[in-house]
Amino acid sequence: MYTIKDSERKNTIEAYDEEGNLVGEAIFSPFKASDIHEKPRINIYFDINVNNIEGRNELKDKMFDEIIKCSRTIKENYKDFLVRVYHCCFSDNKEGIEYYSSKVGFKNDEGMYIIKKELTNKELEIKEIKGIDFCKLQFENEHEMMELVEKQNKVFVNGYSMEDLKELKNKNQWFSIAAKHKGEIIGNIVIVIKEDEANVKYGWVDDLFVSKEWRKFGISKNLILKAFEELIALDVKESRLEVWSDNKRALSVYESVGYKFYQQIECSIGMFL
């Protein structure tokens, strides 16, 4: 009844009915994960959309099978990597969670958490780190912005761009604190002041990174504590951030300064090939 074939668009599969009408499509996007995992990893995100047609579920299943087949082909090019194929659902998408969790080998075992920390004037002590200076960045010139972009993009696959920082600079309230060694940025935290539906102000951690060679010195922890000091001075009594549940290294740092689970906003349902 339906024909599935590769699209002219890269990493896309299309489904057509007998009259040649497009009735469904699936995209898959392979990318190298950030270095938050113990072993190098390739993530393959996919999404399937099928029109409300007769035999919709059967067609969706066939497209799912094609995605897995394509993913196994991709895996052949990354023999030294763990390869995970997955779909993301918002936590309130019960239909999607049920569908993908029903697939053989698929597990709802990773998610995006929001964690939060209530701020008081009795925060943890900031310990001095020899050779490391902490200072606020104002993004007053493109050289400083470009240095931050380059350093951050070495840590995160989809990091800041110059346009992102220029847009950030136009926000009402924000600040950026850098860790520097001999004048060179080796880490940074960006905080944006937001307000929730109950009119509670909080400091949102828009970004936090430390260059790989400078980890395990306590720099991340100090950046967070420096941000706490700044938020308290601004009379902001709460900080929030989002973090993937499998980012054990980051979660360990956040928990050490008092962040606690607030809510899960996304479910990552998948399997390793």
C-alpha positions in Angstrom: 0.0 0.0 0.0 2.9 2.4 0.8 6.4 2.8 -0.6 9.3 3.8 1.6 12.4 5.3 -0.1 15.4 7.5 0.6 14.8 11.2 0.1 16.9 13.5 -2.0 17.4 15.3 1.3 20.2 14.0 3.4 19.4 11.6 6.2 15.7 11.5 5.4 13.3 8.7 4.5 10.0 9.3 2.8 6.8 7.2 2.5 4.3 7.6 -0.4 0.9 6.2 -1.0 -0.2 4.5 -4.3 -1.1 7.9 -5.8 2.4 9.2 -5.1 1.4 11.4 -2.2 3.9 12.0 0.6 2.3 10.5 3.7 5.2 10.2 6.1 8.9 11.1 6.6 11.6 10.2 9.1 14.8 12.1 9.7 17.9 10.8 11.4 20.9 12.9 12.6 24.2 11.3 13.6 26.6 13.4 15.6 29.6 13.0 17.9 28.6 13.4 21.5 30.3 15.9 23.8 33.0 14.4 26.0 30.7 13.8 29.0 30.9 10.1 28.6 33.6 7.6 29.6 33.9 6.3 26.1 33.7 8.2 22.8 30.1 8.1 21.5 28.1 8.7 18.4 24.4 9.7 19.0 21.9 9.1 16.2 18.7 11.1 16.9 15.7 10.3 14.8 12.1 11.5 14.4 9.2 9.8 12.5 6.1 11.6 11.4 3.2 9.8 9.6 0.0 11.4 8.5 -3.3 10.2 10.0 -3.9 7.5 7.4 -5.2 4.0 7.2 -2.4 1.6 8.5 -0.6 4.5 10.1 0.9 2.4 12.9 2.1 -0.3 10.5 3.8 2.3 8.3 5.4 4.0 11.3 6.8 0.6 12.4 8.3 0.0 8.9 9.9 3.4 8.9 11.3 2.7 12.4 12.9 -0.5 11.1 14.4 1.5 8.2 15.9 4.0 10.7 17.5 1.1 12.7 18.9 -0.4 9.4 20.4 3.0 8.4 21.8 3.4 11.9 23.6 0.1 11.8 25.2 1.1 8.5 26.4 4.4 10.2 27.8 2.3 13.0 30.1 0.5 10.6 32.0 3.8 10.1 32.5 4.2 13.9 33.9 0.9 15.1 35.8 2.5 18.0 32.7 4.4 19.3 29.6 3.5 21.3 26.7 4.2 19.0 23.3 5.1 20.5 20.1 5.5 18.4 17.3 7.4 20.2 14.2 9.6 20.0 13.5 12.4 22.5 10.0 13.0 23.8 8.8 15.8 26.1 7.9 14.2 29.5 4.1 14.8 29.0 4.1 13.0 25.6 2.7 9.8 26.9 1.9 8.4 23.4 5.4 8.9 22.2 7.0 7.5 25.3 4.8 4.4 25.2 5.5 3.8 21.5 9.3 4.1 21.6 9.6 2.3 24.9 7.7 -0.7 23.4 10.5 -1.2 20.8 12.8 -4.2 21.4 16.0 -3.0 23.0 14.8 0.6 23.5 14.9 1.9 27.1 13.6 5.2 28.6 16.9 5.5 30.6 18.2 9.0 29.9 16.5 12.3 30.3 16.9 16.1 30.6 16.6 17.2 34.2 16.0 20.7 35.6 17.8 21.0 39.0 17.6 23.9 41.3 19.4 25.4 44.3 18.0 27.7 47.0 20.5 30.5 47.7 21.3 31.8 51.1 24.0 34.1 52.5 25.8 31.1 53.9 27.1 29.5 50.8 30.1 27.1 50.5 33.6 28.6 50.9 35.4 29.4 47.7 38.9 27.9 47.8 41.7 29.7 46.0 43.2 27.8 43.1 46.8 28.6 42.4 47.4 30.4 39.1 43.7 30.8 38.3 41.9 34.2 38.3 38.2 34.7 38.1 36.8 37.8 36.5 33.5 39.0 34.9 33.4 39.2 31.1 31.5 42.1 29.6 31.7 41.1 25.9 32.8 44.6 25.1 34.9 43.5 22.1 34.8 40.8 19.5 38.2 39.4 20.4 37.0 38.5 23.9 33.8 37.0 22.5 35.6 35.0 19.9 38.0 33.6 22.5 35.1 32.4 24.5 33.3 30.9 21.5 36.5 29.0 20.5 37.1 27.6 23.9 33.5 26.6 24.6 33.2 25.0 21.1 36.1 22.7 22.0 33.9 21.3 24.8 30.4 21.3 23.3 29.5 20.1 19.8 26.7 22.7 19.4 28.3 25.6 21.4 27.9 29.3 21.3 28.3 31.4 18.1 29.3 35.0 17.9 25.6 35.8 17.1 24.5 33.9 20.3 26.8 36.1 22.5 25.6 39.3 20.8 22.0 38.3 21.4 22.8 37.4 25.0 24.4 40.8 25.5 21.0 42.4 24.6 19.1 40.5 27.3 17.9 42.5 30.4 20.0 40.8 33.1 22.9 38.4 32.6 26.5 38.0 33.6 29.5 35.9 32.6 32.4 34.9 34.9 35.5 33.4 33.4 38.3 31.4 34.9 41.7 32.5 33.4 45.2 31.2 33.5 47.9 33.7 32.4 45.1 35.8 30.8 43.7 32.9 28.8 40.1 31.7 29.3 40.0 28.1 30.5 36.5 28.0 31.8 33.3 30.1 32.0 29.8 30.3 33.4 27.0 32.4 31.9 23.9 33.3 34.0 20.7 34.8 32.7 18.2 36.2 35.2 14.7 34.8 34.5 11.3 34.7 36.1 8.8 31.8 36.3 5.0 31.8 36.2 4.9 32.5 40.0 7.1 35.6 39.5 10.0 33.9 41.2 13.3 35.2 39.9 16.1 32.7 39.4 19.5 32.6 37.9 19.5 30.3 34.9 22.9 28.6 34.1 22.9 29.2 30.4 26.4 27.7 30.0 29.2 26.2 32.1 32.4 24.7 30.8 36.0 24.0 31.8 38.6 23.1 29.2 39.5 19.4 29.3 43.0 19.8 30.5 41.9 22.0 33.4 39.4 19.7 34.9 39.6 18.1 38.4 41.1 21.3 39.9 37.8 22.5 41.3 37.3 25.3 38.7 33.7 24.4 37.8 32.7 24.5 41.5 34.4 27.8 42.0 32.6 29.3 38.9 29.3 28.2 40.3 30.0 29.6 43.8 31.2 32.9 42.2 27.9 33.0 40.3 26.0 32.3 43.6 27.7 35.3 45.2 26.7 37.5 42.2 23.1 36.3 42.3 22.8 37.0 46.1 24.1 40.5 45.5 21.4 41.0 42.9 18.8 39.7 45.5 18.1 36.6 43.4 17.5 33.7 45.8 17.4 30.7 43.4 19.5 29.1 40.7 18.3 26.6 38.1 19.9 24.7 35.2 19.3 21.7 32.9 21.5 18.7 32.6 21.3 15.3 31.0 20.9 12.5 33.5 23.8 10.6 32.0 26.2 13.5 32.6 27.5 12.0 35.8 30.5 14.3 36.0 28.4 17.4 35.8 25.8 16.1 38.2 28.4 15.3 40.8 29.7 18.9 40.7 26.1 20.3 40.9 25.1 18.1 43.8 28.3 19.1 45.7 27.1 22.7 45.8 23.5 21.8 46.7 21.5 21.5 43.5 18.6 19.1 43.8 16.3 17.5 41.3 13.3 19.7 40.3 11.7 18.1 37.3 12.3 16.1 34.1 11.4 17.8 30.9 12.5 15.3 28.2 12.9 11.6 27.9 15.6 10.1 25.7 14.5 6.6 24.6 16.9 4.5 22.7 19.4 1.7 22.6 23.1 1.0 21.9 23.7 -0.8 18.7 
